[in-house]
Amino acid sequence: MPDYTIRTAAQLPALLKGFRKQAGLTQADAALRLGVTQQTLSALERNADRVSAERLLQLLSMLGVELVLRQEKATAPAKPSSGPNW
């Protein structure tokens, strides 16, 4: 799968479902690997914005998905400064 830029929590459910399906897993399969019920995994996929970071990272790891945090590139070059402005 290509890289995806996530800007809102509303984007997560479709991506999580897509990654799971790409891995060839049903919800039941993925739930078993995570040690949760199928209903819990279904709720996790639907309500990804309410899932703990730890649970989300567990799911991503199980799906073989890497989470990369990258600072956005500035659109204009930063002005040089003479140091901190305290």
C-alpha positions as a printed Julia matrix, in Angstrom:
86×3 Matrix{Float64}:
   0.0     0.0    0.0
   1.18    3.53  -0.63
   1.73    6.13   2.07
  -1.34    7.88   3.46
  -1.48   11.26   5.11
  -3.99   11.29   7.96
  -5.32   14.69   8.93
  -8.49   13.71  10.8
  -9.64   10.8   12.94
 -12.54   10.32  10.53
 -10.06    8.97   7.97
  -8.91    6.11  10.19
 -11.83    3.63   9.99
 -11.62    3.13   6.22
  -7.84    2.83   6.33
  -7.84    0.34   9.19
 -10.41   -1.79   7.39
  -8.4    -1.54   4.17
  -5.15   -2.56   5.84
  -6.91   -5.5    7.53
  -8.38   -6.7    4.26
  -5.04   -6.24   2.47
  -3.52   -8.5    5.14
  -6.14  -11.1    4.22
  -7.76  -11.04   7.65
 -11.4   -11.09   8.62
 -12.47   -9.14  11.68
 -12.62  -12.45  13.55
  -9.05  -13.33  12.51
  -7.69   -9.93  13.47
  -9.61   -9.95  16.76
  -8.17  -13.34  17.66
  -4.63  -12.08  17.02
  -5.28   -9.01  19.16
  -6.9   -11.02  21.93
 -10.25   -9.25  21.71
 -13.7   -10.22  20.49
 -14.85   -9.64  16.92
 -17.35   -7.11  18.27
 -14.55   -5.19  19.99
 -12.51   -5.08  16.8
 -15.56   -3.95  14.83
 -16.1    -1.12  17.32
 -12.39   -0.26  17.14
 -12.56    0.03  13.35
 -15.74    2.12  13.45
 -14.66    4.39  16.31
 -10.93    4.71  15.74
 -11.0     8.25  17.13
 -11.9     6.86  20.56
  -9.28    4.1   20.69
  -6.27    4.42  22.94
  -2.95    5.07  21.24
  -1.67    1.8   22.7
  -4.51   -0.23  21.18
  -4.16    1.53  17.83
  -0.43    0.84  17.77
  -1.07   -2.83  18.62
  -3.51   -3.12  15.73
  -1.19   -1.37  13.29
   1.72   -3.58  14.33
  -0.38   -6.72  13.93
  -1.35   -5.56  10.43
   2.27   -4.83   9.53
   1.61   -1.1    9.24
   4.25    1.38  10.31
   3.23    4.66  11.92
   5.52    7.51  10.86
   5.21   11.0   12.3
   6.71   13.69  10.11
   6.64   17.44  10.52
   5.04   19.2    7.56
   7.4    21.06   5.3
   7.09   24.81   5.67
   5.58   26.55   2.66
   7.88   29.54   3.06
  11.43   29.53   4.36
  11.72   30.39   8.04
  13.15   33.83   8.79
  16.53   33.74  10.46
  16.37   34.68  14.11
  18.91   36.05  16.48
  17.94   33.49  19.08
  14.99   32.78  21.37
  12.64   35.68  21.95
  11.93   35.2   25.65
